[in-house]
Structure formats: structure tokens, C-alpha cells
Amino acid sequence: MNRIPKAVYTKEFREEAVKLALTEGVGVSEAARRLSIPMKSLANWVRAAKAGKLKTVGQGQKPLTDLEMELNRVKRELAEVKMERDLLKKFGGLLREGVAVKYGVIEQMRRDYPVPPMCRLLGVSTSGYYAWLKRPPSSRTQQEPRLEAEILAAHQRTRETFGAERLQKDLTEHGVQVGVHRIKRLRKKLGLRCKQKRKFKATTNSKHDLPVAPNQLNQNFSVSAPNQAWCGDITYIATDEGWLYLAGLKDLFSGELVGYAMNERMTKHLVMQALFRAVASHRPSPGLIHHTDRGSQYCAHAYQNLVSQFGMQASMSRRGNCFDNAPIESFWGTLKSELVYHRRFATRQQAQQEITEYIEIFYNRQRTQARLDYLSPAAFTQRFYLNKIAA
């Protein structure tokens, strides 16, 4: 049976190893790793050296030849280069981080890599790292667990739809003061992400001979008060029972969905129902611009008669130009990315219930928007009327 030959070391090699471990401040563990020798052996040499009993060569051992010593040196250098390359890959963007962050990373990786080379590559001192270990946690560090819990709760409270800026506003409203960059860092640490958007296609058919109204908005979506301009459109939602169609009207001032209706069929009666609900709840004054695409449901004589009856000005997008109706298209994208694409609706009734709750409770009254000074559509409208009364 073949045996692995026992390693032999000259006195000079042992003395240099002890010198590296002690006088150069590398430490036994790191020195053993650099020299590719067992840490236990080096520890024994250090104890022997301190006692003045470091032996030259073990009994029955032969000194290493020059070639063997050179091979050991090359092996050590290759091992160090490989270790440093691996560490540089793992550190990535940490070189731009603060000292405390670097010390934290070293603490996490110290079981797999020696401390001195990590400190050297990150540009911090080894003595500073060990002093940091003994130092009690700062008040900022002690806040981290509580902030993580608050951010996680806010992320769930806002239905996983808020980015760092809007999340900061929500936390402030709940009595938690924290910076945006800190929120971003803790969100990344916790693995929190906003729900992702997906593409969707148009539903209305503009190939018909019905009369078409001129485009009065021309992509100018800025209005100075509620109920000056509404945008309308139809979208669809998949259920296990088949398609569910949703017609909606959005106020350009606040972004509120002022009226909507759902049905298994996409007809003029669907859009008429949405319009009736919008008028019943908001009572707009005559002159409101009612903007939609050129879909046959909106161009139908019955629907246009209703628009005229309510004293509204009909306006329609150019053929095939979705940007002319961007505000309502944006709402469909938000609805689907934050709700629809993350659900499987067994029935149309289930879809109607969840979409109604999303619109009435979350979107119109809880979901803040940056363009609304981080208010919800309902709160933004309320503030407008309060300021008007105060003036």
C-alpha cells in the first residue's frame, strides 16, 4: 500500500515560517495558508521557537533540495494569486463602500478566507478590523433590525408596488424617518422588489364607418382642475371561465379612475355603463373633454348621444396611436403589473371582486404617485378643493 511521504522542512524554512507568523503580524492561520503547510505544524514550531527548542530536522528526515524548495515557493504564490482573484470577484463594488460595510463583509467571509488578505484587498487595516469586532454596535447598527421589519411591513402594506421614494413617504406617514439610500440598501438586503410590468395589446376595433371626433387633446394631458378631461378605454382580463372586459374612465387631473364597468362581452353598453357611473359619482360641469380611441363602442351613435347629453366634448385619438390615450393605457399597465399578472382568477366574479377592491380601495385612495406630491388621487383632489375654499 502506497503511503504519502512525510513532509520535511529545513531549520531555515521553519525559522522563516515562524518569523512570518509572529514578527510580520500575519498570524499562524494566514502564514500556514500562504506557505501551504499544516496550521498545526506551524503552531508547534511557534511554541517551540518561543521556548527556544525549534529543531533543525526531524529524526530520519532529509533536508529539502533547492528544486523542492522552489516548487513549494511557486505553489504558495499560485495559491495566493488564486485566492486574491477569487476575493476580488466576490468583493465587486465593495471597494466604494464604507469601512463598516467592509468590516461586515470580512466578518461574514472569515471562515472561508484569511483576514489579512481580505483587509489588504479592501484597503482597511487588520488591526482596525479586530478593534471593530470588540467595539459595541453603533446606534445606527442597532436600528437595522427594526428598520428591516418596518420596510418589510411597508412593502407588504403597499402591495409590493412602491419603489424606494414612495416607500419613504409611506414610512414617514407611519412615523418612521429613514433616508432613501438606506431604504434601497435594506430592500436589496431583504431581496424586496416591485412587481414587474408586462406588455399588453389593444382591444378596440377602429375599422368601421362610424363618425369619428377630432383629437382635442393632442397629447396635452395637463389640466388645472378635476373633471376637465377624462380618458376612456377598454382592456381585458383572463379568467378560467374566459375573458372579462373592463371599461374605465380616468381623470387627467388626479389620475383617479372615476368610472368603470366589467362584463363578459365588449359592447357599447359596457362603456355606457362606465360613463353613467362616472357622471353619477362626480357630476362634471358641461364642457368636459371626453377622450377615447376610435373603437366602435365609443363611436356608436348611442354612446355619442350620451356624451352630448351630458354636455361633454367628444375627442378621439388618431388611428393606431396609443400615445394619444396614454393616461388610461398607463393605468391598464399598472393594474395588470400590480394585480392581474400575479393572480389566477377561477371565475369572472372573483376577478371583478379583486379588481373592484384594487380600484376603489388601493389605487384611488391609498396608492401614492410622485406627480401628485406623493398623495393618492383622492387625497390630491381633496387638497385641491380645500385650497380653493381657503382662497
Legacy VTK file of the C-alpha trace (Angstrom):
# vtk DataFile Version 3.0
C-alpha trace
ASCII
DATASET POLYDATA
POINTS 391 float
0.000 0.000 0.000
1.406 3.365 -1.086
1.936 5.939 1.616
2.112 9.692 1.307
5.689 10.636 2.221
6.046 12.728 5.343
6.939 16.342 4.616
10.358 17.519 5.821
11.453 21.092 6.422
14.834 22.727 6.963
15.609 24.807 10.039
15.804 27.893 7.870
12.340 27.252 6.470
10.884 26.738 9.937
12.535 29.900 11.218
11.182 31.922 8.280
7.717 30.472 8.790
7.780 31.435 12.468
9.086 34.887 11.552
6.215 35.361 9.069
3.649 34.312 11.654
4.994 36.405 14.519
7.168 39.357 13.578
5.292 40.306 10.395
1.895 40.152 12.119
0.384 37.728 9.622
-0.755 35.199 12.178
-0.456 31.430 12.303
-3.553 30.695 10.209
-2.644 33.065 7.393
1.031 32.138 7.414
0.163 28.446 7.168
-2.149 29.155 4.249
0.472 31.214 2.441
3.164 28.598 2.967
0.861 25.633 2.154
1.756 23.831 5.373
-0.476 22.398 8.105
-1.511 25.064 10.603
-0.922 22.594 13.448
2.692 22.132 12.397
3.321 25.869 12.261
1.665 26.316 15.660
4.037 23.683 17.091
7.032 25.497 15.563
5.886 28.800 17.058
5.592 27.261 20.523
8.987 25.602 20.128
10.571 28.824 18.942
9.208 30.746 21.911
10.678 28.052 24.187
13.994 28.083 22.290
13.591 24.426 21.225
12.983 24.704 17.469
14.597 21.605 15.939
16.566 21.571 12.741
15.269 18.442 11.070
13.149 15.575 12.296
14.833 12.305 13.052
15.382 10.298 9.907
14.409 13.272 7.689
16.379 14.741 4.834
16.642 18.438 4.012
14.668 19.679 1.014
16.621 20.154 -2.182
16.765 23.550 -3.887
14.347 22.317 -6.551
11.825 21.146 -3.974
12.012 24.445 -2.135
11.495 26.366 -5.378
8.477 24.218 -6.249
6.998 24.924 -2.817
7.547 28.653 -3.308
5.820 28.647 -6.708
2.966 26.602 -5.293
2.474 29.110 -2.484
2.490 32.064 -4.868
-0.051 30.423 -7.185
-2.329 29.671 -4.234
-2.132 33.309 -3.099
-2.866 34.630 -6.592
-5.877 32.329 -6.960
-7.214 33.328 -3.555
-6.851 37.055 -4.311
-8.562 36.620 -7.686
-11.484 34.841 -6.043
-11.754 37.547 -3.411
-11.736 40.358 -5.971
-14.642 38.698 -7.773
-16.605 38.378 -4.544
-15.910 41.922 -3.375
-17.193 43.528 -6.586
-18.407 47.062 -5.798
-17.440 46.859 -2.117
-14.315 48.915 -2.759
-16.525 52.011 -2.868
-18.360 51.154 0.366
-17.601 52.497 3.822
-15.224 50.934 6.323
-18.016 49.456 8.468
-19.557 47.712 5.464
-16.177 46.245 4.516
-15.597 45.009 8.069
-19.036 43.381 7.977
-18.170 41.526 4.768
-14.860 40.373 6.203
-16.702 39.052 9.254
-19.068 37.064 7.037
-16.236 35.558 4.946
-13.588 34.963 7.613
-14.449 31.262 7.860
-13.600 30.738 4.205
-10.719 33.181 3.722
-7.942 34.558 5.964
-8.485 38.042 7.343
-5.213 39.827 6.369
-5.514 39.438 2.572
-9.161 40.454 2.699
-8.224 43.585 4.639
-5.429 44.333 2.186
-7.651 43.971 -0.875
-10.412 46.110 0.680
-7.965 48.788 1.774
-8.589 48.515 5.529
-6.225 47.627 8.369
-6.247 44.262 10.067
-5.871 45.866 13.487
-8.830 48.140 12.695
-10.946 45.106 11.845
-10.181 43.360 15.147
-10.822 46.609 17.018
-14.167 46.861 15.212
-15.049 43.342 16.401
-14.592 44.380 20.023
-16.444 47.673 19.618
-20.112 47.661 20.707
-22.654 48.093 17.848
-23.409 51.711 16.943
-26.881 53.119 17.458
-27.320 53.086 13.668
-26.480 49.387 13.519
-28.847 48.659 16.388
-31.656 50.295 14.392
-31.226 47.931 11.432
-33.448 45.042 12.616
-36.318 47.407 13.450
-35.971 49.263 10.135
-35.887 45.980 8.215
-39.147 44.960 9.875
-40.715 48.368 9.117
-39.622 48.263 5.466
-40.905 44.709 5.053
-44.248 45.698 6.579
-44.478 48.783 4.332
-43.597 46.685 1.278
-46.458 44.324 2.046
-48.793 47.161 3.051
-48.267 48.848 -0.329
-48.819 45.530 -2.126
-45.215 45.253 -3.312
-45.728 48.154 -5.744
-43.778 51.070 -4.195
-40.203 51.993 -5.059
-37.793 53.500 -2.535
-39.028 57.096 -2.905
-42.723 56.310 -2.464
-41.888 53.809 0.269
-40.063 56.574 2.148
-43.212 58.717 2.100
-45.311 55.810 3.354
-42.867 55.109 6.189
-42.858 58.788 7.156
-46.649 58.733 7.412
-46.295 55.794 9.799
-43.758 57.599 11.993
-40.564 56.068 10.575
-37.864 58.509 9.409
-35.306 56.887 7.086
-33.308 58.017 4.042
-33.969 56.804 0.505
-30.486 55.318 0.053
-30.812 53.371 3.279
-34.178 52.038 2.125
-32.611 50.931 -1.165
-29.794 49.159 0.666
-32.109 47.365 3.091
-34.552 46.436 0.305
-31.665 44.867 -1.576
-30.532 43.060 1.575
-34.055 41.713 2.149
-34.497 40.801 -1.526
-37.560 43.054 -1.959
-38.591 44.094 -5.466
-41.567 45.808 -7.017
-43.901 43.739 -9.139
-42.797 43.767 -12.765
-44.728 45.068 -15.720
-45.670 43.101 -18.820
-46.787 44.147 -22.239
-50.428 44.059 -23.261
-52.319 44.583 -26.506
-55.172 46.810 -27.564
-58.739 45.524 -27.617
-60.817 48.073 -29.507
-61.505 47.913 -33.247
-61.210 51.180 -35.184
-62.013 49.692 -38.608
-65.588 50.912 -39.100
-67.604 53.583 -40.921
-68.941 55.347 -37.832
-68.247 59.095 -37.386
-65.010 59.993 -35.563
-64.493 63.048 -33.334
-61.396 65.283 -33.689
-58.466 64.944 -31.308
-58.859 67.861 -28.908
-56.119 66.859 -26.502
-53.258 66.298 -28.980
-51.293 64.570 -26.187
-51.590 67.607 -23.920
-52.646 65.888 -20.715
-52.105 68.838 -18.366
-55.267 70.170 -16.735
-55.695 72.611 -13.845
-58.705 71.121 -12.042
-60.722 67.896 -11.632
-63.369 66.959 -14.212
-61.867 68.968 -17.052
-60.800 65.965 -19.137
-61.383 62.219 -18.896
-59.715 59.439 -20.892
-61.579 56.207 -21.602
-60.598 52.774 -22.903
-61.306 49.025 -22.663
-58.977 46.241 -21.567
-59.363 42.520 -20.908
-58.550 40.105 -18.077
-58.152 36.347 -18.408
-60.119 34.004 -16.125
-60.675 30.269 -16.147
-64.220 30.985 -17.382
-62.990 33.166 -20.273
-62.284 36.844 -20.886
-63.562 39.585 -18.619
-63.681 43.039 -20.233
-63.102 46.197 -18.221
-64.059 49.685 -19.418
-62.773 52.677 -17.485
-62.607 56.481 -17.421
-59.648 58.284 -15.856
-59.487 61.917 -14.708
-56.386 63.623 -16.117
-56.032 65.951 -13.136
-55.728 63.428 -10.310
-55.333 60.150 -12.178
-58.399 58.801 -10.359
-60.443 56.132 -12.119
-63.767 57.981 -11.988
-65.939 55.282 -13.565
-65.628 51.673 -14.674
-67.687 48.617 -15.600
-66.955 44.935 -16.230
-68.685 42.300 -18.332
-68.001 39.130 -20.283
-68.848 40.961 -23.524
-67.169 44.030 -25.014
-70.138 46.107 -26.206
-71.290 49.727 -26.287
-73.438 49.001 -23.233
-70.261 48.249 -21.262
-68.714 51.661 -21.980
-72.073 53.384 -21.457
-72.333 51.823 -18.004
-68.854 53.083 -17.109
-69.810 56.598 -18.269
-73.067 56.566 -16.275
-71.176 55.614 -13.119
-68.554 58.325 -13.649
-71.177 61.032 -14.144
-73.268 59.818 -11.207
-70.327 59.931 -8.783
-68.570 63.107 -9.957
-71.278 65.313 -11.562
-68.947 67.125 -14.020
-69.896 70.533 -15.390
-70.633 70.908 -19.123
-67.570 71.280 -21.338
-65.575 68.330 -20.026
-63.370 66.770 -22.733
-64.241 63.091 -23.136
-61.286 61.439 -24.891
-61.163 57.838 -26.144
-59.757 55.875 -29.054
-61.699 55.205 -32.255
-63.177 51.920 -31.096
-66.604 51.070 -32.462
-68.037 51.036 -28.930
-67.113 54.705 -28.438
-68.085 55.786 -31.958
-71.521 54.155 -31.693
-74.378 56.653 -32.113
-75.927 55.646 -28.786
-72.726 56.364 -26.904
-72.012 59.658 -28.641
-75.578 60.766 -27.965
-74.941 60.082 -24.287
-71.732 62.135 -24.382
-73.651 65.050 -25.932
-76.481 64.674 -23.445
-74.028 65.145 -20.568
-72.635 68.290 -22.196
-69.214 66.763 -22.900
-66.868 67.464 -25.812
-66.006 64.286 -27.703
-62.332 63.758 -28.556
-60.648 60.740 -30.151
-57.122 59.521 -30.773
-55.550 59.216 -34.164
-55.793 55.808 -35.795
-53.406 53.305 -34.213
-51.702 55.892 -31.980
-51.753 54.604 -28.400
-49.798 57.631 -27.157
-52.836 59.837 -27.773
-54.578 57.941 -24.977
-51.516 57.331 -22.814
-53.022 58.108 -19.358
-55.618 55.327 -19.416
-53.170 52.973 -21.139
-50.775 53.672 -18.256
-53.475 52.721 -15.759
-54.101 49.405 -17.524
-50.382 48.662 -17.287
-50.357 49.483 -13.581
-53.442 47.378 -12.871
-52.044 44.369 -14.678
-48.493 44.614 -13.328
-49.625 45.102 -9.731
-52.634 42.788 -9.624
-53.774 40.828 -12.679
-50.454 39.229 -13.650
-49.994 37.949 -10.098
-53.384 36.238 -9.830
-55.160 33.329 -11.416
-58.870 34.066 -11.434
-61.032 30.955 -11.314
-64.201 32.891 -12.159
-65.162 36.244 -13.624
-66.840 37.090 -10.328
-63.571 36.596 -8.455
-61.786 38.865 -10.926
-64.478 41.549 -10.597
-64.254 41.495 -6.801
-60.471 41.815 -6.687
-60.316 44.470 -9.404
-63.046 46.492 -7.698
-61.177 46.335 -4.399
-57.913 47.360 -6.127
-59.526 50.384 -7.825
-61.767 51.604 -5.021
-59.550 50.965 -2.003
-55.949 50.826 -3.154
-55.492 52.765 -6.404
-57.864 55.682 -5.852
-57.308 56.118 -2.099
-54.027 54.537 -0.979
-51.581 54.310 -3.852
-49.468 57.473 -3.858
-47.937 58.968 -7.006
-44.836 61.124 -7.356
-46.550 63.536 -9.766
-49.277 64.101 -7.151
-46.746 65.164 -4.482
-46.845 61.614 -3.123
-50.580 61.731 -2.471
-53.292 59.349 -3.623
-55.680 60.555 -6.357
-58.491 61.047 -3.827
-56.249 62.957 -1.402
-54.878 65.114 -4.221
-58.383 66.059 -5.325
-59.420 66.763 -1.751
-56.423 69.045 -1.243
-57.364 70.967 -4.415
-60.868 71.727 -3.138
-59.613 72.603 0.371
-57.126 75.083 -1.095
-59.876 76.518 -3.261
-62.114 77.054 -0.231
-59.268 78.584 1.767
-58.510 81.023 -1.083
LINES 1 392
391 0 1 2 3 4 5 6 7 8 9 10 11 12 13 14 15 16 17 18 19 20 21 22 23 24 25 26 27 28 29 30 31 32 33 34 35 36 37 38 39 40 41 42 43 44 45 46 47 48 49 50 51 52 53 54 55 56 57 58 59 60 61 62 63 64 65 66 67 68 69 70 71 72 73 74 75 76 77 78 79 80 81 82 83 84 85 86 87 88 89 90 91 92 93 94 95 96 97 98 99 100 101 102 103 104 105 106 107 108 109 110 111 112 113 114 115 116 117 118 119 120 121 122 123 124 125 126 127 128 129 130 131 132 133 134 135 136 137 138 139 140 141 142 143 144 145 146 147 148 149 150 151 152 153 154 155 156 157 158 159 160 161 162 163 164 165 166 167 168 169 170 171 172 173 174 175 176 177 178 179 180 181 182 183 184 185 186 187 188 189 190 191 192 193 194 195 196 197 198 199 200 201 202 203 204 205 206 207 208 209 210 211 212 213 214 215 216 217 218 219 220 221 222 223 224 225 226 227 228 229 230 231 232 233 234 235 236 237 238 239 240 241 242 243 244 245 246 247 248 249 250 251 252 253 254 255 256 257 258 259 260 261 262 263 264 265 266 267 268 269 270 271 272 273 274 275 276 277 278 279 280 281 282 283 284 285 286 287 288 289 290 291 292 293 294 295 296 297 298 299 300 301 302 303 304 305 306 307 308 309 310 311 312 313 314 315 316 317 318 319 320 321 322 323 324 325 326 327 328 329 330 331 332 333 334 335 336 337 338 339 340 341 342 343 344 345 346 347 348 349 350 351 352 353 354 355 356 357 358 359 360 361 362 363 364 365 366 367 368 369 370 371 372 373 374 375 376 377 378 379 380 381 382 383 384 385 386 387 388 389 390
